């Protein structure tokens, strides 16, 4: 995939690629797509397409959550596309997961299994507690972005 991938509501996860040429693997629908761009480049470009950039989205989320680490990213808040990292983005095992695609997650041995709504799933190198925290933090951000819709009468 030479052109820059655009995150959509069909995107399930983005992870670093193990290949020396490709830099990211994108799980979308029933297929895996390889990209020469990093997960962060893909997220930044998608944020730009939807009206901001990764830096701006992170700054907004820092203010909402009062933290600076492992920040979820509202890629396209109006479309309900929010992604969260499973670990520090500097960690080679970091996977960006689409909040709206998650059916459930559970600890299995020393990894966490995340099942998507379509029945497929992935193992991530993070504890269930870490994924649960990330899931809840992303929920906070979603509520913040949708407060007017949810709570105004």
Backbone as CSV, one residue per row, in Angstrom:
resi,resn,N_x,N_y,N_z,CA_x,CA_y,CA_z,C_x,C_y,C_z
1,UNK,0.850,-1.163,0.000,0.000,0.000,0.000,0.898,1.228,0.000
2,UNK,1.133,1.828,-1.172,2.003,2.987,-1.299,1.354,4.269,-0.823
3,UNK,0.070,4.451,-1.149,-0.610,5.668,-0.707,-0.916,5.557,0.783
4,UNK,-1.102,6.702,1.406,-1.344,6.738,2.832,-2.751,6.241,3.149
5,UNK,-2.836,5.245,3.995,-4.116,4.652,4.386,-4.928,5.675,5.190
6,UNK,-6.231,5.722,4.959,-7.137,6.590,5.697,-7.983,5.726,6.621
7,UNK,-7.952,6.034,7.902,-8.742,5.302,8.884,-10.222,5.561,8.633
8,UNK,-11.011,4.481,8.699,-12.460,4.593,8.504,-13.164,3.814,9.611
9,UNK,-14.477,3.769,9.547,-15.233,3.009,10.544,-15.002,1.502,10.396
10,UNK,-14.411,1.076,9.284,-14.086,-0.342,9.080,-12.732,-0.737,9.661
11,UNK,-11.924,0.238,10.038,-10.599,-0.035,10.595,-10.749,-0.643,11.988
12,UNK,-10.075,-1.776,12.208,-10.139,-2.439,13.514,-8.887,-2.170,14.342
13,UNK,-7.725,-2.217,13.704,-6.475,-2.026,14.439,-5.344,-1.682,13.480
14,UNK,-4.339,-1.010,14.025,-3.130,-0.681,13.264,-1.943,-1.044,14.145
15,UNK,-1.022,-1.811,13.583,0.157,-2.231,14.352,1.426,-2.075,13.530
16,UNK,2.543,-2.079,14.217,3.817,-2.036,13.515,3.987,-3.342,12.739
17,UNK,4.606,-3.249,11.591,4.828,-4.424,10.741,6.184,-5.028,11.083
18,UNK,6.300,-6.327,10.910,7.567,-7.006,11.192,8.488,-7.026,9.975
19,UNK,7.967,-6.619,8.830,8.741,-6.605,7.591,9.770,-5.479,7.608
20,UNK,10.819,-5.629,6.828,11.814,-4.556,6.741,11.347,-3.453,5.784
21,UNK,10.378,-3.750,4.924,9.878,-2.755,3.975,8.623,-2.058,4.510
22,UNK,7.620,-2.855,4.876,6.384,-2.273,5.387,6.573,-1.837,6.838
23,UNK,5.889,-0.758,7.217,6.038,-0.223,8.571,4.783,-0.374,9.412
24,UNK,3.649,-0.691,8.767,2.403,-0.890,9.512,1.544,-1.943,8.835
25,UNK,0.763,-2.625,9.676,-0.255,-3.553,9.181,-1.586,-3.041,9.711
26,UNK,-2.544,-2.893,8.801,-3.860,-2.380,9.151,-4.871,-3.510,9.030
27,UNK,-5.658,-3.724,10.081,-6.738,-4.701,10.030,-8.014,-3.936,9.699
28,UNK,-8.587,-4.283,8.565,-9.794,-3.593,8.108,-10.741,-4.611,7.502
29,UNK,-11.957,-4.664,8.031,-12.918,-5.626,7.503,-12.343,-7.030,7.533
30,UNK,-12.394,-7.716,6.392,-11.887,-9.088,6.303,-10.456,-9.172,5.805
31,UNK,-9.764,-8.041,5.710,-8.419,-8.098,5.151,-7.392,-7.345,5.980
32,UNK,-6.144,-7.724,5.779,-5.008,-7.021,6.359,-4.369,-6.218,5.237
33,UNK,-4.054,-4.975,5.522,-3.412,-4.123,4.522,-2.043,-3.712,5.045
34,UNK,-1.046,-3.821,4.187,0.309,-3.416,4.547,0.547,-1.985,4.100
35,UNK,1.296,-1.244,4.918,1.581,0.148,4.591,3.061,0.453,4.821
36,UNK,3.596,1.316,3.977,4.980,1.756,4.155,5.060,2.890,5.177
37,UNK,3.910,3.350,5.675,3.875,4.431,6.663,3.724,3.865,8.072
38,UNK,4.192,4.602,9.063,4.072,4.160,10.449,2.624,4.318,10.912
39,UNK,2.240,3.608,11.968,0.890,3.803,12.509,0.613,5.275,12.851
40,UNK,1.609,5.962,13.407,1.424,7.365,13.781,1.248,8.264,12.553
41,UNK,1.947,7.971,11.467,1.762,8.737,10.231,0.348,8.524,9.685
42,UNK,-0.128,7.297,9.758,-1.480,6.986,9.289,-2.514,7.734,10.134
43,UNK,-2.332,7.706,11.449,-3.273,8.389,12.342,-3.223,9.896,12.130
44,UNK,-2.020,10.449,12.021,-1.874,11.896,11.811,-2.559,12.324,10.518
45,UNK,-2.326,11.603,9.442,-2.938,11.944,8.153,-4.456,11.825,8.208
46,UNK,-4.950,10.793,8.882,-6.396,10.624,9.005,-7.004,11.754,9.832
47,UNK,-6.325,12.152,10.903,-6.794,13.286,11.707,-6.844,14.549,10.851
48,UNK,-5.826,14.760,10.045,-5.796,15.930,9.153,-6.985,15.932,8.200
49,UNK,-7.274,14.773,7.650,-8.407,14.652,6.738,-9.717,15.000,7.433
50,UNK,-9.804,14.648,8.719,-11.025,14.888,9.485,-10.983,16.190,10.292
51,UNK,-10.023,17.090,9.996,-10.091,18.435,10.548,-9.099,18.839,11.614
52,UNK,-8.110,18.018,11.918,-7.096,18.404,12.905,-5.810,17.690,12.542
53,UNK,-4.938,17.492,13.526,-3.771,16.637,13.332,-3.533,15.874,14.629
54,UNK,-2.619,14.927,14.610,-2.379,14.087,15.772,-1.960,14.928,16.973
55,UNK,-1.095,15.907,16.752,-0.632,16.767,17.854,-1.807,17.520,18.484
56,UNK,-2.665,18.102,17.660,-3.824,18.838,18.162,-4.796,17.940,18.909
57,UNK,-5.042,16.757,18.363,-5.951,15.808,19.022,-5.379,15.391,20.380
58,UNK,-4.060,15.140,20.423,-3.434,14.735,21.687,-3.509,15.855,22.721
59,UNK,-3.285,17.091,22.285,-3.359,18.222,23.216,-4.762,18.337,23.810
60,UNK,-5.785,18.151,22.987,-7.169,18.216,23.472,-7.435,17.105,24.484
61,UNK,-6.989,15.890,24.172,-7.222,14.747,25.061,-6.431,14.902,26.362
62,UNK,-5.233,15.483,26.301,-4.456,15.743,27.524,-5.263,16.597,28.486
63,UNK,-5.926,17.609,27.969,-6.739,18.493,28.809,-7.968,17.767,29.367
64,UNK,-8.573,16.908,28.570,-9.754,16.161,29.008,-9.397,15.167,30.114
65,UNK,-8.312,14.416,29.913,-7.945,13.338,30.840,-6.944,13.748,31.917
66,UNK,-6.329,14.925,31.775,-5.304,15.395,32.717,-4.149,14.398,32.833
67,UNK,-3.718,13.890,31.698,-2.580,12.978,31.646,-1.884,13.163,30.305
68,UNK,-0.677,12.623,30.192,0.083,12.793,28.951,0.501,11.468,28.314
69,UNK,0.207,10.343,28.961,0.702,9.070,28.419,-0.414,8.204,27.850
70,UNK,-0.071,7.423,26.849,-0.973,6.457,26.208,-2.338,7.075,25.894
71,UNK,-2.304,8.224,25.253,-3.535,8.963,24.992,-4.369,8.357,23.869
72,UNK,-5.672,8.184,24.100,-6.554,7.807,22.993,-6.643,8.971,22.016
73,UNK,-6.966,8.675,20.777,-7.039,9.722,19.753,-8.417,9.728,19.100
74,UNK,-9.099,10.878,19.170,-10.358,11.022,18.435,-10.037,11.300,16.969
75,UNK,-9.896,10.251,16.173,-9.506,10.392,14.768,-10.576,11.178,14.018
76,UNK,-11.820,10.769,14.181,-12.958,11.484,13.586,-14.117,11.427,14.570
77,UNK,-14.150,12.379,15.495,-15.191,12.353,16.538,-16.615,12.362,15.980
78,UNK,-16.831,13.086,14.891,-18.191,13.157,14.333,-18.626,11.831,13.718
79,UNK,-17.669,11.008,13.321,-17.985,9.678,12.767,-17.862,8.577,13.827
80,UNK,-17.502,8.959,15.047,-17.367,7.977,16.125,-16.128,7.121,16.032
81,UNK,-15.080,7.627,15.364,-13.843,6.846,15.222,-12.808,7.344,16.230
82,UNK,-12.584,6.519,17.265,-11.623,6.804,18.325,-10.687,5.611,18.423
83,UNK,-9.382,5.871,18.461,-8.397,4.796,18.555,-7.595,4.972,19.842
84,UNK,-7.198,3.845,20.438,-6.324,3.942,21.609,-5.131,3.002,21.467
85,UNK,-3.979,3.426,22.026,-2.788,2.579,21.980,-2.800,1.581,23.136
86,UNK,-2.279,0.387,22.895,-2.231,-0.638,23.935,-1.041,-0.457,24.868
87,UNK,-0.101,0.384,24.468,1.088,0.657,25.282,1.667,1.986,24.806
88,UNK,2.815,2.326,25.324,3.490,3.531,24.846,3.707,3.411,23.341
89,UNK,3.534,4.509,22.625,3.711,4.468,21.171,5.168,4.226,20.792
90,UNK,6.070,4.361,21.747,7.492,4.063,21.499,7.762,2.555,21.548
91,UNK,6.844,1.823,22.155,6.971,0.378,22.296,6.668,-0.302,20.960
92,UNK,7.544,-1.194,20.517,7.354,-1.871,19.228,6.101,-2.747,19.205
93,UNK,5.611,-3.151,20.383,4.414,-3.992,20.467,3.118,-3.186,20.526
94,UNK,3.222,-1.860,20.449,2.026,-1.015,20.522,1.086,-1.297,19.361
95,UNK,-0.181,-1.495,19.692,-1.229,-1.676,18.683,-2.263,-0.579,18.921
96,UNK,-2.662,0.087,17.855,-3.738,1.073,17.942,-5.039,0.352,17.646
97,UNK,-5.982,0.394,18.590,-7.232,-0.347,18.470,-8.399,0.630,18.315
98,UNK,-9.322,0.299,17.419,-10.514,1.121,17.215,-11.551,0.762,18.276
99,UNK,-11.866,1.725,19.130,-12.795,1.537,20.236,-14.126,0.939,19.764
100,UNK,-14.685,1.469,18.691,-16.019,1.078,18.240,-16.071,-0.328,17.641
101,UNK,-14.917,-0.937,17.425,-14.882,-2.283,16.840,-14.772,-3.388,17.900
102,UNK,-14.558,-3.014,19.153,-14.302,-4.009,20.207,-15.594,-4.646,20.706
103,UNK,-15.605,-5.991,20.720,-16.719,-6.746,21.296,-16.408,-7.064,22.758
104,UNK,-15.204,-7.615,23.008,-14.754,-7.869,24.381,-13.246,-8.058,24.377
105,UNK,-12.685,-8.083,25.574,-11.253,-8.360,25.742,-11.077,-9.134,27.030
106,UNK,-10.052,-10.030,27.041,-9.795,-10.825,28.240,-8.344,-11.293,28.267
107,UNK,-7.859,-11.475,29.483,-6.495,-11.969,29.672,-6.431,-13.426,29.247
108,UNK,-5.416,-13.758,28.463,-5.157,-15.147,28.083,-3.661,-15.354,28.196
109,UNK,-3.273,-16.125,29.203,-1.852,-16.320,29.532,-1.224,-14.958,29.803
110,UNK,-0.135,-14.631,29.115,0.542,-13.354,29.400,0.165,-12.258,28.404
111,UNK,-0.893,-12.467,27.629,-1.347,-11.468,26.657,-2.843,-11.216,26.857
112,UNK,-3.353,-10.237,26.144,-4.791,-9.972,26.181,-5.356,-10.204,24.788
113,UNK,-6.462,-10.939,24.761,-7.158,-11.200,23.509,-8.248,-10.150,23.359
114,UNK,-8.267,-9.478,22.198,-9.308,-8.514,21.885,-10.121,-9.082,20.735
115,UNK,-11.407,-9.289,20.993,-12.278,-9.779,19.915,-13.058,-8.600,19.357
116,UNK,-13.140,-8.575,18.026,-13.860,-7.517,17.339,-15.301,-7.949,17.072
117,UNK,-16.137,-7.001,16.703,-17.559,-7.262,16.471,-17.808,-8.296,15.387
118,UNK,-16.877,-8.408,14.432,-17.062,-9.375,13.342,-16.592,-10.785,13.702
119,UNK,-16.167,-10.992,14.953,-15.745,-12.317,15.406,-14.258,-12.588,15.262
120,UNK,-13.522,-11.730,14.554,-12.074,-11.888,14.465,-11.453,-11.304,15.730
121,UNK,-10.178,-11.583,15.933,-9.537,-11.057,17.127,-8.030,-11.031,16.998
122,UNK,-7.399,-10.349,17.944,-5.942,-10.268,17.987,-5.469,-10.418,19.432
123,UNK,-4.237,-10.879,19.567,-3.582,-10.911,20.868,-2.660,-9.702,20.939
124,UNK,-2.701,-8.993,22.055,-1.816,-7.845,22.242,-0.957,-8.063,23.477
125,UNK,0.246,-7.536,23.429,1.193,-7.676,24.518,0.939,-6.585,25.564
126,UNK,-0.178,-6.756,26.276,-0.574,-5.834,27.339,-1.515,-6.596,28.261
127,UNK,-1.575,-6.182,29.513,-2.459,-6.855,30.460,-3.908,-6.449,30.213
128,UNK,-4.822,-7.272,30.687,-6.243,-6.935,30.581,-6.527,-5.631,31.325
129,UNK,-5.852,-5.425,32.447,-6.038,-4.199,33.224,-5.642,-2.963,32.403
130,UNK,-4.538,-3.058,31.668,-4.098,-1.943,30.818,-5.130,-1.673,29.729
131,UNK,-5.615,-2.718,29.077,-6.615,-2.548,28.016,-7.900,-1.971,28.609
132,UNK,-8.285,-2.450,29.784,-9.485,-1.937,30.448,-9.345,-0.441,30.755
133,UNK,-8.180,-0.048,31.246,-7.922,1.366,31.531,-8.002,2.191,30.254
134,UNK,-7.376,1.708,29.186,-7.405,2.418,27.907,-8.833,2.516,27.360
135,UNK,-9.586,1.448,27.500,-10.975,1.416,27.040,-11.800,2.463,27.794
136,UNK,-11.627,2.515,29.109,-12.378,3.459,29.934,-11.954,4.903,29.668
137,UNK,-10.665,5.119,29.460,-10.188,6.473,29.143,-10.772,6.945,27.813
138,UNK,-10.832,6.040,26.849,-11.414,6.389,25.559,-12.903,6.698,25.726
139,UNK,-13.583,5.938,26.582,-14.997,6.213,26.868,-15.176,7.625,27.418
140,UNK,-14.284,8.034,28.317,-14.336,9.393,28.868,-14.230,10.444,27.765
141,UNK,-13.317,10.217,26.846,-13.114,11.160,25.749,-14.356,11.198,24.851
142,UNK,-14.937,10.042,24.580,-16.143,9.979,23.746,-17.283,10.755,24.405
143,UNK,-17.458,10.556,25.705,-18.516,11.278,26.417,-18.246,12.783,26.360
144,UNK,-17.008,13.174,26.535,-16.669,14.603,26.465,-17.063,15.187,25.106
145,UNK,-16.719,14.487,24.043,-17.024,14.980,22.695,-18.520,14.976,22.390
146,UNK,-19.276,14.137,23.099,-20.706,14.001,22.820,-21.595,14.498,23.965
147,UNK,-21.020,15.243,24.876,-21.745,15.719,26.057,-23.034,16.450,25.687
148,UNK,-22.962,17.323,24.706,-24.131,18.104,24.309,-25.264,17.201,23.821
149,UNK,-24.908,16.204,23.030,-25.906,15.274,22.495,-26.491,14.420,23.618
150,UNK,-25.628,13.981,24.526,-26.063,13.068,25.581,-26.836,13.744,26.711
151,UNK,-26.438,14.974,27.056,-26.966,15.552,28.284,-27.759,16.846,28.134
152,UNK,-27.757,17.483,26.986,-28.564,18.688,26.799,-30.003,18.291,26.467
153,UNK,-30.915,19.061,26.999,-32.333,18.756,26.758,-32.950,19.763,25.844
